[in-house]
Amino acid sequence: MRNGIITIMKKELARFFGDKRMVFSILMPGILIYVMYSFMGTAMGDAFGVDEDYTPSIRSVGMPASVEALLDGAALPVEETADTAGAKAAVTAQELDLLLVFPEDFEQAVEAYTAASGQAAPNIEIYYNSASTNSTFVYRSVTALLDAYEAQMVNKFDVNAGGEGYDLATAEDTAGSFFAMMMPLLLMIFLYSGCAAVAPESIAGEKERGTIATMLITPIRRSDVALGKILALALIAMISAASSTVGTVLALPKMMGGVTDEVSADIYGVQDYLLLAGVIFSTVLVLVTVISVLSALAKTIKEAQTYVMPVMLVVMGLGIVGMFGGGASQELAKYCIPLYNSVQCMIGVFSFSVLPLGVAATIGVNVAVTLIGVFILARMFNSEKIIFAK
Amino acid sequence: MREILQVQGLTKTFRLSAKQQKLERTKEKVRVAVDNLSFSAYEGEIFGLLGPNGAGKTTTLRLLATLIRPDSGDALVDGISVVRQPDQVRSRIGFLTSELKLEECFTPNYLFDFFADLHKVDPEVRDRRKKMLFERFGIDRFAEVKVANLSTGMKQKVSLVVSIVHDPDIIIFDEPTNGLDVLTAKVVTDFLQELRGEGKTIIVSTHIFSLIEKLCDRVGVIISGRMIVCDTLERVCGGMSLEDRFFEIYKETAGEAE
């Protein structure tokens, strides 16, 4: 690399790492994401769960012995009552979890009923309160028990009795499809945020502070300034994105609660991570370049932040499209569209269906776009209209 | 004496925005900032560009410093064209104006090294020059203080020192004493005279008569982008004070224009 590029890179990195606030603002998102996602996961678990030693309060009208035995077996004690209206009011007031009202002679009616008769089946009415977590929980438990009881009475055939060992998806596939859905969008947003946090500051900020002209009256090549800045900014943006990504990957299992025990990032091998790193770095180059060029048009940091807003919309849009795209594209041509290609490669890597030629095309196209951007930025640095815009 | 700077028919126009047109109540879309300007500066002299605000002094200096490009005409710095080889011109000149700022988060020490690198100055030469210049301007005590925390005068001194890291033969100085207290201003003017003693050429722009009288060997009077008079200070003044002579010239020119 030419000395000029290294000089500019060193200066950009020194400026960044010399400023504690900047370092803090870059590393903060990762920590915040971890704390927030973990908190959200725990809070959601709490909100929809019920204490293990909770004793539900259930009243019934006309409870048959068979059902009472069933509920007793599931530690759901029932108290018989005659006051239907009073019990309903208690449910509304969240003092009572459930009220079961059985038709008269429930057991005989069930015994006598045949579906072929065309008549309505005997109906159990269960009153509950959806605003109360406990009531909802007890309602679900009782309904499930009664459903199972009904199925047992008229059992003709079973599906997947026992329930275990029928899902032939490997743990890898499950986790893979989960990551392939979540991570491209998140990664793209993190990468964009990293770039948007540093590039306007460095390009439009230098214009605003009048420091870029000081640099431009030295014999350094404009392309060296452009490339040096872009490389340094890309490095910083990568650190920021890495912080956010680590935070997310650590917090995801907590966020998903017990549902996704199998979701762990260690299903991916070194090769997957290398491919991903290549895709990510080339994506950051494209993003930093685009944001830098837009920032160079602006006179102030604020103006630059307005100019780069559409880029964020594009990035988020592509990420969301990727979420519902149904796997990585196998058409090579699609890997020639910058940013879209990044999302496709990420999906491919995460879902173990990566198109190696696609990754190569992506990196090639992204590097080419960056070089074109460097050329444009260098021309812009040479333009008095842009550097001395008033 | 060798002509180290030759300015030949330099012309620069700016487009006026609709807003500016309204503000200045004019219908003209183009403002001529520098109008077919020609002059020369010789090796080892201090050349002063004198003119009122808006006369085109700063634009002229920016053109010489290759920050902007002329519409037509050219300037040769040590025989090198500012239009065709701006890169080479940049390594031969030192340019200082209050518009060029230093990044406030860095120390004078860091900035000196950074600009020395941009100018490809040998590290050994750089360290020697740094020691000499920092001592000369009393920056050595503040070498590790961030620019943001320096006084205005000290900032200006650091800017001056940084602009000549590469020991240029031509130093272009826009309003060298603007905004400086008398002590700092004296340090700067003394230094400019010292540089002249070393055989450097210095171009300054100013609207302060006393500064020209004190410093300059030759002076060019610019009014409305045109060079009205350009000669040695004595010949321009013709026995009058520069101030009286300037107003006489200004009257003649303004009368001509009307």
Interface residues (C-beta under 8 A of the other chain):
Chain A: N3 G4 T7 K11 A14 R15 G18 D19 E206 R209 G210 T211 A213 T214 M215 L216 I217 T218 P219 I220 R221 E384 I387 F388
Chain B: A65 T66 L67 I68 R69 D87 Q88 R90 S91 I93 F95 E99 L100 K101 L102 E103 E104 C105 F106 Y110 F114 F115 D117 L118 H119 K120 V162
